[in-house]
Structures are given as C-alpha cells and as structure tokens.
Amino acid sequence: MTAPARRPSMLRRFLDGEAAGGLVLMAAAALALLVANSPAAGLYASALHAYLGPLSVEHWVNDGLMALFFLLVGLEIKREMLDGQLSTWSRRVLPGLGALGGMVVPGLLYAALNRADASALRGWAIPTATDIAFALAVLSLAGSRVPASLKVFLTALAVIDDLGAIVIIAAFYTASVSWFDLAGAGLVLAVLFGLNRAGVTRLWPYLLLGAVLWVLVLRSGIHATIAGVLLALCIPLRAEESASPLHRLEHALHAPVAFLVVPVFGFANAGVALGGIGWASLLHPVTAGVAVGLLAGKVIGVFGAVLAAVRLGLAPMPRHAGWGQVLGVALLCGIGFTMSLFVGGLAFPGDAARQDEVKLGILLGSGLAGLLGWAALRMSAPRG
C-alpha cells in the first residue's frame, strides 16, 4: 500500500498569502503614520490608552491579539522542524547559520553605538528580528526572477529567526516573576502535554486550556505571548494524516493573523510623529543603532554567514541562485518591522520618547533594507 503523500506545510502553501498579508501590513503602517501626523493624533493616542476591562486597548493588542500571532509562529516552527523544510540537519545548516549571523551582528552593532548608555542597551535585540510577511511581500514584487529555492531559504531563515526571538523575549525581557502563577501555568502545560500523549485530536480542549495558560502567563510576569508558543508545541502533529490538529489550527489561524491581527498590531504600534525630526533625531544612538543594525547588521551577518558556509563546504548554495540574489535576500532580512516593534515595546515599557526613537529607527532601517533588497533582486540575473 502506498504511503500517503506528505501534506505541504501551511507556511509554504500560503507563501503568496503571506506576501499579501505583508502588503496589508504596509498599508496599516502607512495609515498609522498618517494618523499620528494628522489632527487625529490625539484621538489615536487616547484610543490606544483607553481601558477595556483590566487592560488598555494597546495591551489587549500587544498581549492578547499577538498571542494568536505567536501561536501561529509556534505552529509553523513545529511543523517545519518535524515535517518540513527544517526537518533534517542538512536543511537547517544554511538558514540556521544565516539566522545566527543575522541576530549576532545587528545586536553587536546596536550595542557598539549605545555602549555609553546602560538603559539604551536594553534594546540590543530590537534589530535582530526579521518580518517574514514584509520580506516575502517585497520578494514577491521582484517577480519570477527569484528562484523558489531563495523563497524557501528566506522562509526557513525567518522561522529560525522567530525561534531565536522567542528565546530572547523569554530570557531577557522578563522583569519579576510570580512563582505561584508560573507553577499554575506549568500545571496547565502538563495537562496539555498529557492530552497530546493521550491522542486527543479535538481542538477545543487545547484552546480552552490555552486561554487559561495565557491568563496565568500574563499574571506570572513572563510576556503573555509566550503562552501562544507553549500551546503550539502541545498541538498534535500527525505527519501521516491529511488533517491533523496542527494542520487544522494553522489553516484556521493563517488568514485572521495575516490580515487582521498583524495589521492591527502594525497600526497600533507604527504611529510616530515625524514633525521636527532632523539629523539630530536620525543620528540619536538608539535610532541609529536600530537602523544600522537592521540595514548593515543583517546584510553583513546573513550574507557573511551564507558565504562562509558555502565556501567552507558546510552547505550548498540555494539552487539556481546567484550571489547577487543572495545579497538581495540578506538585505530583505533587514525588514524587522513586526517583531522589532514588539521587542522595542518590551525593551522600553512606558518610555514613549525612547519608543519613538525605536520606531523611527525601525521605519528607516526596514524601509531602506526593503528598497535596496528589491533593487538588488531586480538587477541580479538568476544562475542557470
């Protein structure tokens, strides 16, 4: 009897949809900038700080809605690691080294530019992230000149990059911990794991317990979005089945996250007043550190790691890709919008002035990285 064909991961099946989601995110960010620099700026700010129950609108977006984003990220990481492009070590080498270089070098550049300010150093992780939706949206604008291998490489690198960001958030951006609530979260997590081991395939018990997990993690002091990742790791994946629980949940979440959750987050977080911005603002160490980290740090780290890996024989070059195209993709890795904004909020909570510096650096670095990456891809000839 012939074994059933493997179901392609949602991440790969929805590359085009991911790119479309990136375009919607671009529009949401542009709208936020427009509103923040219009007579409606006061209404925009007051709406974000208005309270709905125990949390402000801004917190509901950043801690609640984004938990769904991290749930989807966790599902994609698990799917790719167990039954996708990252399922073997040989497939992990090149994107893994690229992601590592793309996290280390930007962080070092930011730290070098902010070494004189201990409080500013908390933002070292801001330029280490890659926004997969934005990057794929720009990649799609380059058309058929980009080989499929580079799309897979960029996707795999971004998945590993997201995993690194999750570890950084959990390790470096947790202030005080409520051990009682953390113990409760651990108990719920154990029950979720038990459901998986018992072969429970209905989604509602996982989602119900996931909501309890979110509340406990929020109360514990660890950022609540980590609950989304922990829940994802407990959702059963049956590679031999055509519709395992992980596939079903990933499919159900993809469109709402891409076209609602992330754009709403972008609109709520990208608004920065541009009036009075001059060279002094652009050259501020935090702004410059984020922009230089995203633009120069990412391309040096990713391209340098890929070049070293290929030259040393650690991994093969992506098929039909030339070095100019690899350079273009490395530049696109400097689009750090969603995760960079998220980490910026964690690094400088309650400091509106510093968050504006971060947002300006993200917009500048990500914008230039996207434009230069698109230009490099358009001008590069594919390798036969």
Secondary structure, DSSP 8 states (H G I E B T S, - for coil): ---------HHHHTHHHHHHHHHHHHHHHHHHHHHHTSTTHHHHHHHHH-EETTEEHHHIIIIIIHHHHHHHHHHHHHHHHHHSTTSSHHHHHHHHHHHHHHHHHHHHHHHHHTTT-TTGGGGTTGGG---HHHHHHHHHHTGGGS-HHHHHHHHHHHHHHHHHHHHHHHHHS-----HHHHHHHHHHHHHHHHHHHTT---SHHHHHHHHHHHHHHHHHTS-TTHHHHHHHHHS---TTSTT-HHHHHHHHHHHHIIIIIHHHHHHHH-----TT--HHHHTSHHHHHHHHIIIIIHHHHHHHHHHHHHHTTSS---TT--HHHHHHHHHHTT--HHHHHHHHHHHSTT-HHHHHHHHHHHHHHHHHHHHHHHHHHHH-----
